[in-house]
Amino acid sequence: MVEIKYGDQYEIVDIAGQTVSEAREQFKAEFGIPDKAKAKLNGSKVKNGAEIDTVLNDDDKLTFAVSRSRTPFLIGALLLALAATGGVFAFGFLNANVTLSATTHGDFATVTANTDDVNFLVHGLLKGSIFANHDLFYVEKSSDWTGDLVITVSLGNAGELAKVYRAFGLELYLEDSNTHLPLDLGLTVDQMVLLSLDYPTANMFYSGASQNVTVKVKNGFYVATHFPGSTPAGGSASPIIFCDVTQSEYNP
């Protein structure tokens, strides 16, 4: 491996066997190495005519640098001469500023939870179904937002649910809130995702045109683990469900 460096830029690459001239040509555009930059190999200068014959070996360090200009010293001497002769400079502006105009809007989407109570009875050591065809959340896209959305639904108390259920799952899908038709999530098998104890977070990627969508439960199921009348310490039979909406592509 060979270390290539120019200014603050450096890279360690496998170019052993190449020449200094080939290395210069390879990194000329990437590092912005000017033609006047001098090459040093392991701290020793490489003459311009020798770059084409100098072969790089493993652990070599190749540095390109531009010789420091003497212009500052010449300017200093000129200023000193003008001070002695009474010369006067016409000073110009050394800085400027510009203001960029930004237009602000509200949130790109809002989320509202369905507050209708859904009660279900859990029997010990029983398999049951819950929440069928139930609205969970309502998502409204901003009228000036045409980009894609990622709608993430999570179980907030999966640890407590695991003490009551051997299995718990919700089949989720998106529906157009106006037409009540299922929406395309880009899935190949079925337009739904599973939220469960094993997978307590489910993502739905939505890129459609509908401004109002509903997060719905197609079906729900559970398998209880406790005996009738008993309550495991610290456990809970009531799921807490969260919904978070983020943008997946900026397309105003």
C-alpha positions, 0 to 999 in steps of 0.5 A: 500500500502507498500513501498519497498526499497533497495538502490536507488530502491523503489516501492509502491505495494499492498502487505499488508497481506504478510510477510516480508519473502514473500516480500523479495522473491518477490523483490529479483530478481527485486531489486537484494537484497542479502541474507545478506541484513537486513530488517527494518520495519518502521525503526526497525530491523527485526530479520532473524527468525522473517521475516516469522511471521512479517505481513505487513500492509498498509502504512508500509515502508520496507527497505533492506540494507547491513551493511557497511563493516569495510574493508576500516578501515582495509586497512587504518591501513595496509597502516599506518603499511607499511608506518611505516615499509618502505613497498612498493606496486606494483601498477596496472592499475586502468582504461582502454578504448576501441574504438567501430568501427562504419560504417557511411552511408548516409540517409536511404531515400530521398524524391523528389517533383514532380514539374509539375504544376497542375492548377485547377479552383475553382468556388464559391459554387461549388463541383469539382475534382482535382489532379486525378492520379497525382504524388506528391512525389518520395521516394527512399530507400537507397540500404543498408536500408531494414527496414520499412518506415512511409511516412507522408503527411501533409497540411501545410496551412490547416487554410488558405484553410479552409477559401476558402473550406468547404471540401477539400480532397486527396485520397493518395496511394503508387505506385512502381515507376518502375512497376507502381503497387499499393503497400500494405499498410497493410490496410484491406479495400482499400490501400489508406489514406485520407488527408483532412481539418479534417485530415490534416496529413496522414500516410502510413506505408510501409514495402515492398521490392521496393526501389523506391515508388511514393506518388500518388493522386488517386482522389481529391475533393473540395467544395468551400465556397466563392462566385464567384469573392470574396476572403476571407481575409487571405484565400488561394485556393492553398494547400501547401503539405509536405512529411516527411519520417521516419523509423518505424523499425531498420532492417539493 
